[in-house]
Amino acid sequence: MIDPADDLRRLLEAPGLLPMPCCFDALSARLVEAAGFRLTFMSGFSVAAARLGLPDTGLISYGEMVDQGRAICGAVSIPVIGDGDTGNGNPMNVRRTVSGYARAGFAGVMIEDQLAPKRCGHTRGKEVVPRGEALARIRAAVDAREAGAEILIMARTDARATLGLDEALERARAFAELGADILFVEAPRSRDELERIGRELPGAKLANLVEGGDTPLLAPAELEALGFKIAAWPVTLLSASMRAMQEALSALAAGRTPERLLDWPELRKLVGFDAYDAQLDRYRDTE
């Protein structure tokens, strides 16, 4: 059995950009894998919405995120990176978060420098902790990895929004020096800013593509040319599924059968009935 962290390391070392649609439950993760993508990310924004019907403002707990992640990681064979938010407290909380995510089956965990309670990176009103506290979080995350947690560390900074891009780049460079595996500068506001991030930061870098958000939606090929390794779409699947459900409900309310539904055989297959029945058939002669 391939270790998820080792699988993610191999993907990061291979040439080419990694497109990464983000999931929010086991079914959405399975659809990402079935579509041929090689990794996914458990989006805190989307999990808070789908599991609790609440905004991504620090209301969902560590336990709820780990529980959701365990189901997601168990449903797929591709590596999953988990949203660890601020690490849920001081450096010791960060260490527990990182270790808990590793035990749940995640290949990587993202730790960020927002002031708790955090907010979605493309909304207003967010704040970041002082640089020293941000570094302590990443140091604790790396320490947990070095102490035996089989997981990669994605270090995120939201400093661009309130302190400017220069401070965000300084923090990200310091995160890399501490041993972070992937760097993530949230919400750059232009192609020029993306170019600076790609040029000035070392190692693997992630670009976060929020439809309607602050960052320009560059094509994957252009992001790769700028030096990015991962392109993430954090809310695309949530948004698409919500729109589809709204349309279906409107049709039902009007007395119509909704359009654009999966046919029954395809629905059964995607949910897993065909695979279940095939496995069960192996045991029929022994009953």
N, C-alpha and C positions, 0 to 999 in steps of 0.2 A: 504494500500500500504506500503510495507516494505521500510524503508529509506535505500538508498544504503550504507551509512556509517555504520549503524547498522548491515546490512547484512555482510559487510566485517569484522566487529568486531567479529561476531559470527563465521565466518570461521576461523579467527585467533585464537579464543579460543578453537575450536574443535581440537581433536587429528589428527595427520597425516600431511604430507607435501602436499602443494597445488601446483600442476603443473599449470603453467600459460603461455600458448602461447600468444604472443603479437599481437595486431591487428593494422590496419592502416586506416580502413574506416568502414562504417556501415556493409557492406557485409562480410568483413573478421571477424568482431566481431560476427556477427550472425552465421557464420560457426563455430567459437570457441564454442559458446553456444550450437549449434546443435550437436557438437561432444561430449558433456557431461562435458566440463570443467566448473568449478564453479566460475571462475573469469578471467579477462583479463586485459591487460595493453595497453594503447595507446602509441606506441613507437614513440618518436620524430624522430628517424632515419628513420623509415618507412613512417611516415606521410610526412616528408620533401621530400622523394623520390617520393612517390605516388602522392602527391598533387602538388608539384612544380617541380619535376624532378631535385632536388638539393640535395647536400650532407648535412649531419647533422652538420653544422658548424655555427649555430646561425643565419641562413638566414631567417628562417620562423618566423613569428611574433606571438605575444601573441594572437592577434585577430584571426589569421588563425588557431592556435591550439585550441582555445576555440570553434570556429565554427565547426572544425572537430570533436571535442569531443562531442559537443551537438548532432550531428548526430549519433555518435557511441553509446552514452548513451541512446538515444531514440530508438535504434534498438534492444536492448537486455534487459533482465531482470536480468542478472548476474551483480555483481559489477565490475566497471571499474576503474582502477587507471590511472591517467593522468600524462604524462611527463611534469612537470613544469619547466624543465631546471634550470637555475640559479635564477629563480624568476623574471627575466626581469628587474633587476635594484637594487636599494637600498632596505632597509627593507620595506619601504612603498609600493614599487612595488611588493615585495614578498607578502605582505598582500593582495594587489589587485588581484594578480594572484591566490592565494589560495581561496579567496572569489569568484572570477569569475569561477574557476573550480567547486566549490561547487554548484553554481547556474546552471552550465551547466549539472549537474547530476552525476558528478564523485563521487565515494566512497572514493577515496584517491588521493593525489597529491604528486609527487616526487619533492623535491627541492635539488639541488646539490651545491657543493662548488667549481666548476670550475670558472676560470677567463673568463668573457665574452669577445668575443664570444666563446661559448663552442664548444667542439668537441665530436664526438662519443667516448665513454670510451675505446674502443679497437683500437683506432688509435693513431698515434704518434703526438707530438706537443702540447698536452694539458697542461694546468697549473692550479693550484688551488690558491684561494685567501688565505690571512693569516687566521690563525685559528680564531681570533677574529671576522673577517668579516663573516666567515662561520657560527660561532655560532649565530651571529646577524640575519642571514637569517633564521635559524631554529627557533630562538626565535620569530621572526616576524610571521613565518608560524603558530607556536603554538598559538600565540596571536590571529591570525585571527580565528583559530578554537575555541578558548575559548570565543571569542567575538560573536560567533553564527554561523560560517561557519560549516555546517554539513559535515565534511570531515576528513579523517585520514591523518596523515603526514608521508610520507616516506622520511627519511633523508639519502642522499647519499654523500659519499666522494670518490673523485678520487685521494686522496693524495698518495695512494700506488705507483703510477707511478713515481712521482717526489720526494717525501719526505720519502718513505718507509712505510712498513706495520705498524711499531710501531706508527707512526704519524697518519695513517689512523685509527687505533684502538682507539687511544686517542680521535680523533675527534668524532668517532662513539659513544664512551662512553659518551662524553659530550652532544651529540645530544639526547641520551636517557635520560640523567638527565634533559634536557630542556623540555622533554615531547613528543619526537618523538614516533610514534606508531610502525614504522617498520624501521630497520636499513639496509643499503645497502653499503657495501664496494666493490667498483667497481674494477674489473680486478685483483684479486689475481692470482698468477702464478703457483701454485702447490697445490697438495692435502694437504700438510702440512700447507700452508697458509689458505686454507679453513677450516682446522681443528682448527686452532687458532681462526679464526673469530667465528666459531660456539661455541667454548669453552669459549672464553673470553668476548663475548658481550652478554648483556642481551636481553630478549624479542624476538620478531619476527624478523627474519633475512632473507634476500633475496639473492639467488645465481643467477647470470646472466650468461647464457650459450650461448655464441656466437660461432657458428660453424666457426672454423679457427681463433678464437680470442685467448686472453692470458690465459683464465681460462680453466683448464681441464674439459672435459664434463663428469662429474660423473653422474651415474644413480640416479634417484630420491630417491630410497631407501637408497643409500649411503649418499646422502645429508641430508636426514632426520636423519640418524644415527649420522651425524656430528653436528646436532643441527639447521639446517635450516628449515624454515617454508614455504618458497615460492621458487620454481624453475621457472625462467623466460627464455623463448626463444624469444629474442627481434626481430630477423630478419628472423626467419625460414620461416614464412608464406610469407613475402616479397620475399625472395630468391626463394622459391619454385614456387611462382606465376610468377616471372620474367623468371625463367627457362622454365616453361610450355609455357609462351607466346612466348619466343624465338623459342622453338621447333615448335609451331604451325605456326609461321610466316615463318620459314624455309620451312615447308611443303607447305604452300600456294605459296611461291616464286618458289618452284619446281613443281608447278602444281598438288600437291597431297592434298587430304583431310587430315587434321591433325588427328593423332591417340590420344587415351586417352581423348576424349571429353566426357562430360556428355551427356547422352541422353536427348532428348527434354523434356520429362515429368519431369525428375529429375531437369533439369535446371529451368523449370517453377516453380516447387515446392520450390526449394531453394531460388529463387528470391522473392517468396511470392505470386504468382498468385493463388495457391490453397487456401491459407488462405483468400486471398482477395475475391475470388469467394464464399467461404463458408460464409463469413460475409455478402456479398451482398445478398445471397439467403434469409437471414432472413428478408429482407425488401420487397421482391418481392410481397408478398400477400397484402402489404399495399399501393402499388403504384396505 
